Each structure stands twice: as C-alpha cells, then as structure tokens.
Amino acid sequence: MRYLVEVHTRPLSRSCDCVGLSRAAWYQPPVHWTVRDAEIIAALAEVVENRPSRGFWKCCKVLRRARPDWNHKRIYRVYKAMKLNLALFDDFWAATQDDERLWASD
C-alpha cells in the first residue's frame, strides 16, 4: 500500500481498491480477539473456575448480571475459543439409538 501511494503516487482509495483492502482497515489495523475480549476472558475464566460443570447459558446469565452490555453471541464466541464446551453424554444417545433399532425390528 505504502509503495503504491509513495512511489507510484496513486491515491489512497485507488491503492486500497487494487489491493482489496478497505480504507477503514488501512487507517485502523485490526486488534487481536484476545486483546479486544480480555475482560470477557477474565470474567469467564473466573466463573468456570468456581463451577466447571456450568454450561454456557448459566455462565452467560452470571456474566450478563455483571455486565449487561455483553451480548450472548460475543460471550459464546469467546466461550468456544476458550474450548469450554461441555461434551454431550454419548451413553444417552447410544441408548436412544438402540431403542429405535428394537422398534424397527418388530
């Protein structure tokens, strides 16, 4: 970008179009998600540390009581990035599939 603007004396908007970059992205570089969501990461880590068996929605309600401006989609994005998703019980699904097989065999 800088090369196009300084050496070839092209306007910034045209240089951004050539490279496929928006002008807003040129003026304000993106911030890494861990820096942007540091508050949510700290609060979520504290909630999960106290009770690790809580699912997403319980954690979300606890966080929303403290900070109503955090929406559930943003909290869920951080929740997934921290790999806090609880695994489903495979035994339950296996039992249901066996029951269906029994009914189908009649």
C-alpha positions, 0 to 999 in steps of 0.5 A: 500500500505504502509503495503504491501511494509513495512511489507510484503516487496513486491515491489512497482509495485507488491503492486500497481498491487494487489491493482489496483492502478497505480504507477503514482497515488501512487507517485502523489495523485490526486488534487481536480477539484476545486483546479486544475480549480480555475482560470477557476472558477474565470474567469467564475464566473466573466463573468456570473456575468456581463451577466447571460443570456450568454450561454456557447459558448459566455462565452467560446469565452470571456474566450478563448480571455483571455486565449487561452490555455483553451480548450472548453471541460475543460471550459464546464466541469467546466461550468456544475459543476458550474450548469450554464446551461441555461434551454431550453424554454419548451413553444417552444417545447410544441408548436412544439409538438402540431403542429405535433399532428394537422398534424397527425390528418388530 
